[in-house]
Amino acid sequence: MINGLQALLEPLLSNYYNQLIPNGQRATLLSVASMGFSLAMVGSFPGIGWLIQHWGFTLTFGTSGLLILLVGLGWLLNVKLHAVTED
């Protein structure tokens, strides 16, 4: 189910960003995003491993998932509020 939604949404988001951002800026943003992802993985892999050793698998990934969900909801609310204030 999740993979199906991702397969539908990924091309739509990609097309949206391709039309929204000029080519030169898009290349820079993609490079920075890739570097940010790589740097995040350098710290998160050992950190998650340490948390799993101390808290266990279920609590670590449950807490991580909840945190990701809250950040995503906060981002969506911020986008919606920003869109309302621009109108």
C-alpha positions in Angstrom: 0.0 0.0 0.0 2.7 2.5 1.0 4.8 1.6 -2.0 1.8 2.1 -4.3 1.2 5.6 -2.9 4.9 6.4 -3.2 4.9 5.2 -6.8 1.9 7.6 -7.5 3.2 10.6 -5.5 6.9 10.6 -6.4 6.4 11.5 -10.1 3.9 14.2 -9.2 6.2 15.8 -6.7 9.1 15.5 -9.0 7.2 17.2 -11.8 6.0 19.9 -9.4 9.5 20.8 -8.3 10.9 20.6 -11.8 8.4 23.2 -12.9 8.8 25.4 -9.8 12.6 25.7 -9.6 14.9 26.9 -12.4 17.5 24.5 -13.7 20.6 26.0 -12.1 19.0 26.3 -8.7 17.5 22.9 -8.9 20.9 21.3 -9.5 22.3 23.1 -6.5 19.4 22.1 -4.3 19.7 18.5 -5.3 23.4 18.5 -4.5 22.8 20.1 -1.1 19.9 17.7 -0.3 22.1 14.7 -1.3 25.0 16.0 0.9 22.6 16.6 3.8 21.2 13.1 3.5 24.6 11.6 3.5 25.7 13.6 6.5 22.5 12.7 8.4 23.2 9.0 7.8 26.7 9.3 9.2 25.3 10.3 12.5 22.0 8.5 12.6 23.2 5.0 11.9 25.5 4.8 14.9 23.0 6.7 17.0 20.1 4.4 16.1 22.3 1.4 16.8 23.2 2.7 20.2 19.5 3.4 21.0 18.5 -0.1 19.9 21.1 -1.5 22.3 19.8 0.5 25.2 16.0 0.8 24.6 15.3 -2.2 22.3 14.1 -2.3 18.7 10.4 -1.6 19.2 10.8 1.4 21.5 13.5 3.0 19.4 11.7 2.7 16.1 8.3 3.5 17.6 9.8 6.7 19.1 11.6 7.5 15.8 8.4 7.0 13.8 6.4 9.2 16.1 9.0 11.9 15.9 9.0 11.7 12.1 5.2 11.9 12.0 5.2 14.9 14.3 7.8 16.7 12.2 5.9 15.9 9.0 2.6 17.2 10.4 4.3 20.3 11.6 5.8 20.9 8.2 2.3 20.4 6.6 0.7 22.8 9.0 3.4 25.3 8.3 2.9 25.0 4.6 -0.9 25.4 4.9 -0.6 28.4 7.2 1.9 30.0 5.0 -0.4 29.5 1.9 -3.3 31.0 3.8 -1.4 34.1 4.9 -0.2 34.7 1.3 -3.7 34.8 -0.1 
